[in-house]
């Protein structure tokens, strides 16, 4: 079981978008995978993908009927975060509200701690 401080939540909007993607993929066991990797303009960057597989190093979170998988290394940088899906005039995207980030780039896809 993951400690409460390491929990990652998702908004209803994010869960709805994940479910839409799963339906379009036609694979009911698919989850949203969120990873953090080195790079981007601020030092770390978020990477989103669809994945049906998990490893022993993954944690699975479920909110509003949708599942998200995060590896333990990424979870150390994401603990307490909230994943949202926003629709704006300039486009639509998943957005990470990460309390561990001390700064982020203008596009919101990279951060530093």
C-alpha positions as a printed NumPy array, in Angstrom:
array([[  0.   ,   0.   ,   0.   ],
       [  1.288,   3.444,  -0.915],
       [  1.612,   6.025,   1.869],
       [ -0.865,   8.902,   1.754],
       [  1.928,  11.412,   1.03 ],
       [  2.845,   9.356,  -2.035],
       [ -0.695,   9.188,  -3.418],
       [ -1.358,  10.726,  -6.825],
       [ -4.902,  11.845,  -7.532],
       [ -6.661,  12.556, -10.806],
       [ -9.551,  14.857, -11.468],
       [-12.802,  13.678, -12.954],
       [-11.829,  15.443, -16.188],
       [ -8.577,  13.438, -16.379],
       [-10.393,  10.191, -15.614],
       [-12.957,  10.89 , -18.333],
       [-10.194,  11.553, -20.879],
       [ -8.368,   8.352, -19.906],
       [-11.585,   6.393, -20.388],
       [-12.108,   8.04 , -23.803],
       [ -8.583,   7.009, -24.84 ],
       [ -9.15 ,   3.444, -23.641],
       [-12.352,   3.18 , -25.676],
       [-10.554,   4.497, -28.775],
       [ -7.76 ,   1.931, -28.241],
       [-10.272,  -0.876, -27.784],
       [ -8.368,  -2.393, -24.85 ],
       [-10.25 ,  -2.35 , -21.553],
       [ -7.177,  -3.232, -19.459],
       [ -5.23 ,  -0.149, -20.614],
       [ -4.073,   2.445, -18.087],
       [ -2.48 ,   5.87 , -18.338],
       [  1.233,   5.607, -17.52 ],
       [  2.884,   8.711, -16.101],
       [  6.674,   8.773, -15.921],
       [  9.223,  11.388, -15.017],
       [ 12.462,  11.455, -16.96 ],
       [ 15.487,  13.722, -17.043],
       [ 15.302,  16.448, -19.661],
       [ 13.021,  19.229, -20.751],
       [ 13.763,  22.885, -20.229],
       [ 13.54 ,  22.669, -16.42 ],
       [ 15.439,  19.448, -15.622],
       [ 12.671,  16.826, -15.46 ],
       [  9.835,  16.159, -17.856],
       [  6.502,  14.378, -17.65 ],
       [  5.791,  11.578, -20.117],
       [  2.298,  10.185, -20.696],
       [  1.514,   6.948, -22.515],
       [ -1.071,   4.181, -22.544],
       [  0.038,   0.859, -21.092],
       [ -1.628,  -2.457, -20.334],
       [  1.331,  -3.906, -18.424],
       [  2.746,  -3.274, -14.972],
       [  5.948,  -4.318, -13.24 ],
       [  6.791,  -5.005,  -9.593],
       [  8.082,  -1.415,  -9.377],
       [  4.768,   0.156, -10.432],
       [  2.016,   1.638,  -8.299],
       [ -1.514,   1.72 ,  -9.699],
       [ -3.902,   4.514,  -8.702],
       [ -7.605,   4.527,  -9.46 ],
       [ -9.875,   7.568,  -9.322],
       [-13.313,   8.118, -10.854],
       [-13.156,   4.676, -12.516],
       [ -9.878,   5.238, -14.408],
       [ -6.463,   3.738, -13.662],
       [ -3.052,   5.365, -13.782],
       [  0.274,   3.594, -13.306],
       [  3.457,   5.257, -12.025],
       [  6.833,   3.629, -11.391],
       [  8.376,   4.005,  -7.906],
       [ 11.2  ,   6.309,  -9.062],
       [  8.752,   8.713, -10.708],
       [  6.45 ,   8.485,  -7.707],
       [  9.204,   9.913,  -5.504],
       [  8.957,  13.096,  -7.616],
       [  5.165,  13.021,  -7.982],
       [  3.919,  12.19 ,  -4.476],
       [  0.908,  14.329,  -3.595],
       [  0.373,  15.476,  -7.196],
       [ -2.952,  15.83 ,  -8.975],
       [ -3.392,  14.981, -12.647],
       [ -5.928,  17.067, -14.541],
       [ -7.069,  17.23 , -18.146],
       [ -7.65 ,  20.769, -19.376],
       [ -9.313,  22.021, -22.526],
       [ -8.291,  25.517, -23.555],
       [ -8.403,  27.543, -26.747],
       [ -4.738,  26.739, -27.422],
       [ -5.291,  22.988, -27.033],
       [ -6.07 ,  20.166, -24.658],
       [ -3.62 ,  18.264, -22.492],
       [ -3.024,  16.449, -19.255],
       [ -1.646,  18.823, -16.627],
       [  0.295,  17.819, -13.52 ],
       [ -0.208,  19.928, -10.402],
       [  2.935,  18.813,  -8.584],
       [  3.541,  20.165,  -5.054],
       [  7.16 ,  18.937,  -5.242],
       [  8.061,  21.156,  -8.203],
       [  9.831,  24.372,  -7.266],
       [  9.535,  25.739, -10.81 ],
       [  8.158,  24.656, -14.161],
       [  8.425,  25.742, -17.762],
       [  5.777,  27.79 , -19.505],
       [  4.332,  24.799, -21.352],
       [  3.923,  22.822, -18.101],
       [  5.574,  19.67 , -19.405],
       [  8.823,  20.013, -17.445],
       [  9.773,  21.014, -13.911],
       [ 12.575,  21.266, -11.376],
       [ 12.758,  20.409,  -7.687]])
